[in-house]
């Protein structure tokens, strides 16, 4: 788990892929992008409301795939009309939840 400053969940992934490239020519995007895609499961983006309170704006799943140098994502929750609503995406590795006795599908239905 980590924090990163970005304007969206997808922008956070781009930033996470870009910052290691500042190390120089010894690190390439062909290494960094797939590494990030395989290491990150979910990105939770927080935003400030008009009263200065933080709230979840979106939750994006990272299934571990890269297409044309871009980390693929799937919306799990997104903001609509100021409310967080369930989207079509599904977190990767449901077996990890199952090992803990968590029914991920039921959990996501209950939150949507």
C-alpha positions in Angstrom: 0.0 0.0 0.0 1.3 3.5 -0.8 0.1 7.0 -1.5 0.7 9.0 -4.6 -0.5 12.5 -5.6 -2.4 12.5 -8.9 -5.7 13.8 -10.4 -7.2 10.4 -11.1 -6.6 6.7 -10.5 -5.3 6.3 -14.1 -3.0 9.3 -13.8 -1.6 7.7 -10.6 -0.7 4.6 -12.6 0.9 6.7 -15.3 2.9 8.6 -12.7 4.0 5.3 -11.0 5.2 4.0 -14.4 7.0 7.3 -15.3 8.9 8.2 -12.1 11.3 5.2 -12.3 12.2 6.2 -15.8 13.9 9.3 -14.3 16.6 7.0 -13.1 18.1 7.1 -16.6 18.8 4.8 -19.4 19.4 1.7 -17.2 15.6 1.5 -16.7 13.1 1.2 -19.6 9.4 1.4 -20.0 9.4 -2.2 -21.3 10.4 -3.2 -17.8 8.6 -0.7 -15.7 5.1 -0.8 -17.2 4.6 -4.5 -16.9 6.1 -4.5 -13.5 3.7 -1.9 -12.2 0.8 -3.7 -13.9 1.6 -7.0 -12.1 2.4 -5.4 -8.7 -0.7 -3.2 -8.3 -4.2 -4.7 -7.8 -6.4 -1.7 -7.0 -6.0 2.1 -7.1 -8.3 4.1 -4.8 -8.5 7.8 -5.7 -9.5 10.3 -3.0 -10.7 13.8 -3.7 -11.5 16.8 -1.6 -15.1 18.0 -1.5 -16.1 21.7 -1.2 -15.9 21.5 2.6 -12.3 20.2 2.5 -13.2 16.6 3.4 -11.6 13.7 1.6 -13.7 11.0 0.0 -13.3 8.2 -2.4 -13.9 9.4 -5.9 -13.1 6.1 -7.8 -11.7 2.6 -7.4 -9.9 1.1 -10.3 -8.9 -2.5 -10.7 -5.5 -3.4 -12.4 -5.8 -6.9 -13.9 -2.1 -7.1 -14.7 -2.2 -6.6 -18.4 -0.5 -4.0 -20.6 -1.8 -3.0 -24.0 0.5 -0.9 -26.3 2.5 0.3 -23.3 -0.5 1.3 -21.2 -1.5 -0.5 -18.0 -5.1 -1.8 -18.5 -7.7 -0.8 -15.9 -11.3 -1.5 -15.1 -13.6 0.7 -13.1 -14.8 -1.0 -9.9 -16.5 2.1 -8.4 -16.9 5.5 -10.0 -18.5 8.8 -9.0 -21.8 9.8 -10.4 -23.7 12.9 -9.2 -21.5 13.1 -6.2 -22.1 9.5 -5.1 -19.9 6.4 -5.5 -21.6 3.8 -7.6 -20.6 0.3 -8.6 -19.1 0.0 -12.1 -18.6 -3.1 -14.2 -15.0 -3.9 -13.2 -13.9 -6.6 -10.8 -10.8 -6.7 -8.6 -8.1 -9.1 -9.7 -7.2 -12.2 -7.7 -10.6 -13.1 -6.2 -8.9 -16.2 -4.8 -7.1 -14.1 -2.3 -10.5 -12.9 -0.9 -11.9 -16.4 -1.0 -8.9 -17.7 1.1 -9.9 -15.2 3.7 -13.6 -16.3 3.6 -14.7 -13.2 1.8 -17.3 -13.6 -1.0 -16.1 -10.8 -3.2 -19.0 -10.9 -5.6 -21.5 -10.5 -2.7 -19.4 -7.8 -1.1 -19.4 -5.8 -4.4 -23.1 -6.3 -4.9 -23.8 -5.0 -1.4 -21.8 -1.8 -2.0 -23.3 -1.0 -5.4 
